[in-house]
Amino acid sequence: MARNHSQHGERAGGGYERIGERGSIFVKGRVWYANHQEGPKQKRTSLRTRNHEVARQKARAIEAELSGAVPRQAGTFDIAAAVQAYVDWQDSNDRAPKTMVKYRDVLTRFAAHGRDAGVRLMHAITTQTVDEFAIRRRRDGMAAKTIYTELTVVRQWLTFVVSRRMLAASPVAGTKLVKPKPGPRDYWRQEQLDAIVEAARGPYKAAFVLMAETGMRIGEVVHLTHDDLTLTGPTPVAHIRPKEVVPGARPWRPKNGEQRAVPLSPRAVAMLRDLPRRRRWVIDRMDGTAAKANLPANDRHILAYLKTVLAKLGLEGTNHKFRHSFCTIAVLAGVDFFTLRRWVGHIDEEALKIYVHIADEQAQVTMRQLAERRQAAGRAAKPGRGRKGISTVSAQSRRSNMTRCSKSLGNKARSIRRLPTNGEGGIRTRGPAFDRTRL
């Protein structure tokens, strides 16, 4: 229950303490709240404190701002207004449409989290507010990498708000955001890629072939035009470059604005040559209606069709798994990373570490296989051992040598018996009948 201090404020009915002409404060669950009139509406705002005196000070600041006695201070801006200011600023920097969607979704979700926690003004955001947002997203089943990305967007937004003097200081300043370690990602083997392509039909099959054979992103595939293809000559390529999709609208750009020429495999070239050129885009709009005939295919439609194909084959994945599988197979085939980057464009550093790890594992497997083959070859060349530890070949050799020695000794013994004697049982060593060579 609020304590009554007449020198600071006058107690109102129902546990409220009057602060100024427009507002009052009250305690709820040991936390102080402000109740003030703003225009025709009455608002209740958590003061984010359990200290009675601090609650009075914050209530007086709100009262002064509402009465116009002092200009609006940094931090008293509404969170929704700060979010809109950041989105407008990013849009003025010519961000990609998908990037804008991501920023808007993350920050709108954070603002809704703030409203649920009673945090509507910028100065009420604390480190705990951000941490609770991460906990909430974890409970929603989001992956660690997704949560890290969303927290990065929130921190960038808070930095922007401080730079625009909408907040005195970022509540997460001085804290470190721990980046999750990349885990091993599964990829489709070549036989699985072939099965996926064979199970597809129509324009979907063409899209799957391009992603599987070149490692292009789904956005690059659907925005590929027939004018971007060079199918003649010794080096057929597909040019990834910006282009106008709708006249007068912002042109489509590849990720990071990079332009490159992607070499085409013989399988991709054969598919593209057989593909009918009915419209501007290589991959036709899937619904085929006249109103949308001049627009590129929708990547969400391709993803939905891919999910259907994968379910029949007992596999899992998304459109981006084509790119990851292509990079992994290329690394295992011995393609160096410099060449791979020229083919597929920008590769995230964490993804590159995964490819290096996969290559290292494959190298270790190859080394173990080589060692096993050498050991097997050595065991085959080495003679087997008998029961007493002597090899069969060695035992046979010894028996043969002993036989030869015994024969030699027998011959010498017979020769000695034929030597002449001196009549006393001794061997005669003198005379013409003695021959030393016979010994």
KAMO-V790638 format. One line per field, one symbol per residue. ss: DSSP state (a for helix, b for strand, c for the rest). Layout:
ss->???
//
This chain:
ss->cccccccccbbcaaacbbbcccbbbbbbccbbbbbbbbccbbbbbbcccccaaaaaaaaaaaaaaaaccccccccccbaaaaaaaaaaaaaaccccaaaaaaaaaaaaaaaaaaaaccccbaaaccaaaaaaaaaaaaaccccaaaaaaaaaaaaaaaaaaaaccccccccccccccccccccccccccaaaaaaaaaaccaaaaaaaaaaaaacccaaaaaccbaaabbccccccbbbbccbccccccccbccaaaccbbbbccaaaaaaaaaccccccbccccccccaaaccccccaaaaaaaaaaaaaaaccccccaaaaaaaaaaaaaccccaaaaaaaaccccaaaaaaaaaaaaaaaaaaaaaaaaaaaaaaaaacccbcccccbaaaaaaaaaaaaaaaaaaaaaaaaaacccbcccccbccccccccaaac
//
